[in-house]
Amino acid sequence: MRVNGNEISNEDIHTISELLQIFGLNENRVVIELNGKIVIKEEFSKVNLNETDSVEVISFVGGG
């Protein structure tokens, strides 16, 4: 699977929620694009990831 353009092994990653946990990201502070389509937060624990998937994780950062 590709995450933000980098190839990663996804043996232990089955859902978007698991992916975010491994990277230490808060589900409430990211937008996920899976194979070119936005995934809503409520689906993060339901969507199964495959080795051919391409995931883009966009994080929100506060500041001013």
C-alpha positions as CSV (number, residue, x, y, z in Angstrom):
1,M,0.0,0.0,0.0
2,R,1.1,3.6,-0.7
3,V,0.7,6.2,2.0
4,N,1.4,9.8,1.0
5,G,3.5,8.5,-1.8
6,N,5.6,6.0,0.3
7,E,5.3,2.2,0.0
8,I,4.5,0.6,3.4
9,S,3.8,-3.0,4.5
10,N,0.2,-3.4,5.5
11,E,0.2,-6.9,7.1
12,D,-1.0,-5.5,10.4
13,I,-3.1,-2.7,9.0
14,H,-6.6,-3.6,8.1
15,T,-8.6,-0.4,8.4
16,I,-8.0,3.4,8.1
17,S,-8.4,3.6,11.9
18,E,-5.5,1.1,12.4
19,L,-3.4,3.1,10.0
20,L,-4.0,6.3,11.9
21,Q,-3.2,4.6,15.2
22,I,0.1,3.3,13.9
23,F,1.1,6.8,12.7
24,G,-0.2,8.4,16.0
25,L,-2.7,10.6,14.2
26,N,-6.0,11.7,15.6
27,E,-9.0,10.8,13.5
28,N,-10.6,14.2,14.2
29,R,-7.6,16.1,12.7
30,V,-7.2,14.4,9.4
31,V,-8.8,14.0,6.0
32,I,-8.3,10.7,4.2
33,E,-8.3,10.2,0.5
34,L,-8.4,6.5,-0.6
35,N,-7.7,5.7,-4.2
36,G,-8.7,9.3,-5.2
37,K,-11.9,9.5,-3.1
38,I,-12.5,11.2,0.3
39,V,-13.5,8.8,3.1
40,I,-15.8,10.2,5.8
41,K,-14.6,9.9,9.4
42,E,-17.5,7.6,10.3
43,E,-16.2,5.0,7.8
44,F,-12.5,4.9,9.0
45,S,-13.1,1.7,11.1
46,K,-15.2,0.1,8.4
47,V,-13.1,0.5,5.3
48,N,-10.8,-2.4,4.6
49,L,-7.4,-1.5,3.1
50,N,-5.7,-3.6,0.4
51,E,-2.1,-3.9,-0.6
52,T,-2.9,-2.1,-3.9
53,D,-4.5,0.9,-2.2
54,S,-3.2,4.5,-2.4
55,V,-3.9,6.5,0.8
56,E,-3.3,10.2,1.2
57,V,-3.4,11.6,4.8
58,I,-3.9,15.3,5.2
59,S,-3.4,16.6,8.7
60,F,-4.8,19.8,10.1
61,V,-2.3,21.9,12.1
62,G,-3.4,24.9,14.2
63,G,-1.4,28.1,14.4
64,G,-1.5,31.7,13.5
